Amino acid sequence: MKIARFSRMGFILAAAGSAVGLGNIWKFPYIAGENGGGAFVLIYLITVLAIGFSVMIAEMLIGYMGRLDSVGSFEKLAPQNKGTWKFAGFIGFTGILILTFYSVVIGWIFHYISVALVALPSSVEEAEQSFTQLLQADIGTQLFYHTLAFLSITLVVVKGIKSGIEKMNYILMPTLIIMLIGMFLYAMSLDAFSQALEFMFVPDWSKINSESLVVAVGHAFFTLSLGMASILTYSASLPKTVNLTKTSLIIVGLDTGIAIIAGLMLFTFLFQYGAEPSKGPGLVFISLPAVFYEMGSIGTLLAVIFFVGLAFAGLTSAVSLLEPMVQYLIDRYKYSRLKASFLAGNFFYIIGIFALLSNTQAYSELLTFGSRNLFDWIDFITASVLLPLGGLLISIFIGYVVPKEQVRAALHSSMTDMGFAIWYFFLRYIIPPALIIVMFNLLNVF
Ligand code: PHE
């Protein structure tokens, strides 16, 4: 199957669009808040640099060399062990699971754009009440916006790599970056900025336990879109002449930079108005709207920009969550793109409805299993278990299964001998044991 290729810039924007998402602006600030800030941020940064960056190159390489969907690429690069390694390719389906709750959250964001335009809540209590009301009782509104999110995501993927995904990222990513920088500059002018700096960068190790370690490592994968074949699938459409190291560095840099900017901005706003950083998933939907209200008319403007930007960030990631399965259905079963997109799309749409219902008062009991409801289980299992597992498989595959000479040759113009030696060493001896240790920590969490 001949696939349309990304341009070099198009790929960088699409991969950065995938990486920069709800993970950076919605999830990172609230999990950093819940885990006490500084020390957690430090573990996350170390993981991004020591593990994320190397795994990103390895994942890109599988798509770049394989040129097929994730299952096909794994098979092609391990001709001796096709039958076994093809299963590693199924990591591409994790995206559908992530999309179930991701699409619901994009729906909340759509709803909050209208809240920002119509009337912001005038106090944290009111904001908390309306967010709780939306989640626990307002099934209709959530369903409506989840459907809208599902349609927006699926219709872009229907249009394909070039005129769907690449085009979308060309428009949304630069706009998002300008919006964020504008808001960040405003935050810098406020007194609470230094308090936000302190909260994010001064480590308090007493707040760290095995769960925060697992969450920080899982988040490093989640935020970089690693371990589930998004980057792999995009890389199958890379032009042949790209420097993979440089490209990975740009993506990791953009993603990390934006997470830090978003975090500092959010905490500045919160501290400036005396709000709590540890509000959980409701952080940007509860504390923030109330803070925007306090700011007066500039706040309304900021609220609209913020939620529109957040929607952009979410949508560009969501298409990359859907694409791996769609590409698989096209390559393997020769489905048309339209059919493949809607088949995969319906999957996440329907499970997403159950995830949505598991937050509601009426159905939560039915859809809660042990300590978590369905929504939280999917979030936890995908980010903390499946993505690191995908990262482990990718590292082992490139580090041990694909012959070293083949890997070296593919990275010929992307790495010096020295650079290659260090990267390969990490892939073989540092990353797999580190990920296995993290996975053992999971035993304490369950
Ligand atoms: N990286 C995205 C975010 O931070 C989420 C994502 C995960 C996208 C895995 C693709 C693959 O929101």
Boltz pocket constraint, residues with backbone or C-beta under 6 A from the ligand:
constraints:
  - pocket:
      binder: B
      contacts: [[A, 18], [A, 19], [A, 20], [A, 21], [A, 22], [A, 23], [A, 24], [A, 95], [A, 98], [A, 221], [A, 222], [A, 223], [A, 224], [A, 225], [A, 226], [A, 228], [A, 230], [A, 313], [A, 317], [A, 318], [A, 320], [A, 321]]
      max_distance: 6.0
